């Protein structure tokens, strides 16, 4: 077989909140049903996401995720970030909903995640494998991002990054990005 299409159906407490959030990001509603069961389908180019409403669902306890493979991570991030800034006046980096930033690594951007109002992690990645980190600080940034942005453990990510920054000389090409990421993790841990 060829040309199969898989579309995840993710839980949420309210399809209304999900609809507003994804419309903000440039998605269009392709299907909406309120009865007998709340259901919403959204699309942005070839990205299709479906959601079902679930009474009593707690987004903070969500384990739902899906992976979206795109050719240009940075362009999509910038479009989403511009939409968030236009609607909220800032990039949402804490709480639910929020979005993690792509990290510059070896002159290429890593993926990022959108955490929607249902607590679903939409992980944006590229088809090509990422280059290997070459410096100790770059490897620490990868590990910190894996813990904080992928596993949701901001405290552990911050601990990894702060330890590496203490050992850094400041001459590493990743140093400015690492300090910016540390500051972002501090804000996330403090809930700012």
N, C-alpha and C positions, 0 to 999 in steps of 0.2 A: 504494500500500500504506500501511497505518497500523498502529500498535501493534506495531512490530517491537521485538525485544529483543536486545541485544548483550551478551554476557558474555565478558570476557577470560579467557584461560587463561594463567597466569603460571608461570614456572619456579621451582623451589626445590630445595635439596639434600635436604630431609626434610619429608614431609607431616605427620609427627608434630609437629615444631616449629611449623609453620604452623598446624596444628589448635589447639594449645595457645594460641598467640598470639591468634588470632582469637576463640577461645572466651572468652579474657580480656576482649576488647573487646565481648563481647555477641553474637557471631555464633553461629549454630547450624550444625552439620554437616548438609548435605542429601544428600551422597553421599560415599562413601569406598571406594576400591579400592586394594589393595596389589599384586595380580597380575592380568594380566601386567605392567602398568605402574602405578606409584603415581599416584593421582589423588584430589583432594579438592575438594569444592564446599562453600562456606559462604554463609550468607545472614543479613543483618540487615535486617529490613523489606524494602525494595526494592533493597538493595545486594546483588548477587550477585557472588562472586568464585570462580574456579576455579583450581586449581594442579596442576601435574604435576611429579613428582619427576624429577630429572635427576642421575645419578651424576657426581660430580666438579664439580658446579656451584659457583662461587665467588660468594656474595652480594655481596662487595665490588666485583666486576666487573660487576654487573648494570646493564643499561640498560632494564630492564622497568618499565613504568609504565602506569597507567590513571587516568582522570579520573572522579570521582564527583560529580555535581551534586546538591546538597541545598538545601532551603529555609532551613535555620537552621544555619549553620556553627558558631556559638558554642556552641549546645546540644550538638551532636555532639562537638565538641572537649572540652567539660567532661565528658561521659559517658566518653569514651575516657581522658581524663586521670585521672578518678576511678578507673577500672579499673586503670590502670597504677600509681597510687599505692597502691591496695589490694594489688596483687600484688607490686610491687617496692619499695614504700615511697617512691617518688619518680617524677617524670615523667622518662621516658627521653629525653634530649636529645642524647646522643652515642652513637656506635657503631651497631651493628646488632643489634637493632631500635631504633628511636627515633621521635620524633614532633616535628615543628616546631610552633610556636605560630601561631595567627592573629594578625595585627597589626592594631591599631586604627588606622584611617585615615579621617579625615573622619567620625567618629562611626559607622563601620561596620567590621566585621571582614573582613579578607581571608581567603583560604583557608589551608589548612594541609596538611601531608603526613604520612602514616604510612609509615614505611619498615619493612617487615616482616622476619622472620628470613631470608627469601629475597633480601633486598636490593631488593624491588619497591617502587616509589614509588606509593602510592595517594594521589592528589592530590584533596583535598576542596575543592570550589569551589561558588559559588552561580550560579544561572541569570542573575541580573541583572548587568550590567556594574558594575565598581567605579567609584566617583566619582574624578575626577581629583585628584591631590595638589595642594595649594594653596601650600605653603611649600617653601622650599629643603630644609629638614630632612625634610619628609614625602616629597619626591621622592627624597632620598638613602636614606630607609628603604625605599622601594619598590625602588630599584635594589639595595640591599644584600640585601633579602629575595629578589629575583629571582636574584641570584648565589648566595647561600648556601642558601636553602630550595628553590629550583627547580632550580638547576644543580649544587648540592652543593659549591660552591666557597666554603667558610667563610672562608678567608683573604682572598679578594677582597671578599666582603661586609663583613668587618671593616674592611678598608682604606677602603672607600667610606664606611662609617658613621663611623669615627674622623675622617676628613677633614672630614665635614660637622659633626660635633660640635665640632671645633676652631673652626669658623666660627660656630657657634650662639651666641646670646646667653643662652640658658637660659630665655627667656620664651616660647618657642614651645610651643604646646599639645602637641606630639609629644615634647618634650624628655624627660620621664620614661620614656616608652615606648622612646625611642631609646637612652637609657642602659641600660635593662634589657636591650634586645636586644643592645647592645654587650657587656654582661657575659656574656650567654648565648653569643655568638659566641666570646668569649675562652675560655670553658670548652670549647666544641666544638673549637676549634683546639688547645687544650692536651690534649684527650682526657680531660677530667675527668668 
